[in-house]
């Protein structure tokens, strides 16, 4: 439109009064104006679609981050336990007490992430039971009057319980990932 205006200005300054030139320039300006409006409307409509897509992608990213966080927490719980309650080693009650405190923090975070990952009520209940069992086992190991065989049994049970917590976490993350994949396929099909 600017260039059409510049052409009109040049033609008006010249003494030639050709009507065909004026009509062509006005036609070009009109076409430019119509195209500007059409492109503006199309961009606006496409922009709304992209906003919805971005919002959907943001939700997906948050769920993926939650999945990664849950798996990371489950892995760090396993590290905490394996460092303080290794089988066939003497139990250090101070290490076990520290492990219990750290385990509580990790399990609380993990519980929130499991709920955010759309876990089923059965999975949430299983996790809550395993959490309580885990903390009780750590308390039991700290007792000074336990015979060595019982301590070894408790150590094994803590490690087994930790593996069960990892299994529940992995199942929740897999279920959540399948939902995310199905949602992505649905959006792509639309």
C-alpha positions in Angstrom: 0.0 0.0 0.0 2.9 2.3 0.7 4.4 1.8 -2.7 1.0 2.4 -4.4 0.8 5.6 -2.5 4.3 6.6 -3.7 3.2 5.8 -7.3 0.1 7.9 -7.0 2.2 10.8 -5.6 4.6 10.6 -8.6 1.8 10.3 -11.2 -0.1 13.3 -9.7 3.1 15.4 -9.8 3.5 14.6 -13.5 1.4 16.4 -15.9 0.1 13.1 -17.5 -3.5 12.5 -16.7 -3.8 8.9 -17.9 -6.8 7.3 -16.3 -5.5 3.8 -16.8 -2.5 4.5 -14.5 -4.8 5.8 -11.8 -7.1 2.8 -12.1 -4.2 0.4 -11.9 -2.7 2.0 -8.9 -6.1 2.2 -7.1 -6.7 -1.4 -8.0 -3.3 -2.4 -6.5 -4.1 -0.5 -3.3 -7.5 -2.1 -3.0 -6.0 -5.6 -3.5 -3.3 -4.8 -0.9 -5.9 -3.7 1.5 -8.1 -6.8 1.0 -5.1 -9.1 1.3 -4.0 -7.3 4.5 -7.5 -7.9 6.1 -7.6 -11.6 4.9 -4.1 -12.3 6.2 -4.9 -10.6 9.5 -8.1 -12.6 10.1 -6.3 -15.8 9.1 -3.4 -15.0 11.5 -5.8 -14.3 14.3 -7.6 -17.6 13.8 -4.4 -19.6 13.5 -3.0 -17.8 16.6 -6.0 -19.0 18.7 -5.3 -22.6 17.6 -1.7 -22.3 18.5 -2.5 -20.9 22.0 -4.6 -24.0 22.7 -1.9 -26.2 21.3 0.7 -24.4 23.5 -1.5 -24.7 26.6 -1.9 -28.4 25.9 1.8 -28.9 25.4 2.5 -27.0 28.6 0.2 -29.5 30.5 2.0 -32.4 28.8 5.4 -31.0 29.8 4.4 -30.6 33.4 3.2 -34.2 33.5 6.4 -35.4 31.9 8.4 -33.4 34.5 6.2 -34.9 37.2 7.0 -38.4 35.8 10.7 -37.7 35.8 10.5 -36.3 39.3 8.7 -39.4 40.6 11.2 -41.7 39.1 14.1 -39.6 40.5 12.5 -39.6 43.9 12.1 -43.4 43.8 15.7 -43.8 42.7 17.0 -41.5 45.5 14.9 -43.5 48.1 16.7 -46.6 46.9 20.1 -44.9 47.3 19.2 -43.7 50.8 18.2 -47.1 51.9 21.1 -49.0 50.2 23.6 -46.7 51.9 22.3 -47.1 55.4 20.6 -50.5 55.4 22.9 -52.7 53.3 22.4 -56.4 53.8 25.1 -58.4 55.7 26.6 -55.3 57.3 26.3 -54.1 60.9 23.4 -51.6 61.5 24.5 -48.1 62.4 21.5 -46.6 64.3 22.5 -43.0 63.5 22.7 -43.8 59.8 19.3 -45.5 60.0 17.8 -42.5 61.8 19.2 -40.1 59.1 17.9 -42.5 56.4 14.5 -42.4 58.0 14.4 -38.6 58.0 15.5 -38.4 54.4 13.1 -41.2 53.4 10.2 -39.3 55.0 11.0 -36.2 52.9 11.4 -38.2 49.7 8.3 -40.3 50.3 6.2 -37.2 51.0 7.4 -35.7 47.7 6.9 -38.9 45.9 3.4 -39.3 47.3 2.4 -35.9 45.9 3.9 -36.6 42.5 2.1 -40.0 42.4 -1.2 -38.2 43.0 -0.4 -35.6 40.4 0.4 -38.3 37.9 -3.3 -39.4 38.0 -2.6 -42.6 40.0 -5.6 -44.8 40.6 -7.0 -45.0 44.2 -5.6 -48.5 44.5 -2.1 -47.3 43.5 -2.4 -44.3 46.0 -3.5 -46.7 48.8 -0.7 -49.2 47.9 1.9 -46.4 48.0 0.5 -45.1 51.4 0.7 -48.7 52.9 4.2 -49.2 51.5 5.3 -45.8 52.9 4.0 -46.6 56.4 5.6 -50.1 56.3 8.9 -48.6 55.1 9.1 -46.1 58.0 8.0 -48.7 60.5 10.7 -51.1 59.3 13.3 -48.3 59.6 12.1 -47.7 63.2 12.3 -51.4 64.0 15.9 -51.7 62.7 17.0 -48.9 65.1 16.1 -51.0 68.2 19.3 -51.9 70.0 18.1 -55.2 71.6 17.4 -57.0 68.3 19.3 -60.2 67.6 21.5 -60.0 64.5 19.4 -62.5 62.5 16.3 -60.3 63.1 18.2 -57.2 62.0 19.3 -59.0 58.8 15.7 -60.0 58.1 14.5 -56.4 58.6 17.3 -55.1 56.4 16.1 -57.5 53.6 12.5 -56.4 54.2 13.4 -52.7 53.9 15.1 -53.3 50.6 12.2 -55.4 49.4 9.8 -52.7 50.4 11.8 -50.1 48.6 11.7 -52.2 45.5 7.9 -52.4 45.9 7.7 -48.6 46.2 9.8 -48.3 43.0 7.4 -50.8 41.3 4.3 -48.8 42.2 6.0 -45.6 41.1 7.0 -47.1 37.8 3.5 -48.5 37.2 2.0 -45.0 37.8 4.5 -43.3 35.5 3.8 -45.9 32.8 0.1 -45.5 33.1 0.5 -41.7 33.0 2.8 -42.0 30.0 0.3 -44.1 28.1 -2.4 -41.5 28.8 -0.1 -38.7 27.5 0.8 -40.7 24.4 -2.9 -41.4 23.7 -3.7 -37.7 24.2 -1.0 -36.7 21.8 -2.2 -39.2 19.2 -5.8 -37.8 19.6 -4.6 -34.2 19.2 -2.6 -35.2 16.1 -5.6 -37.0 14.6 -7.7 -33.9 15.0 
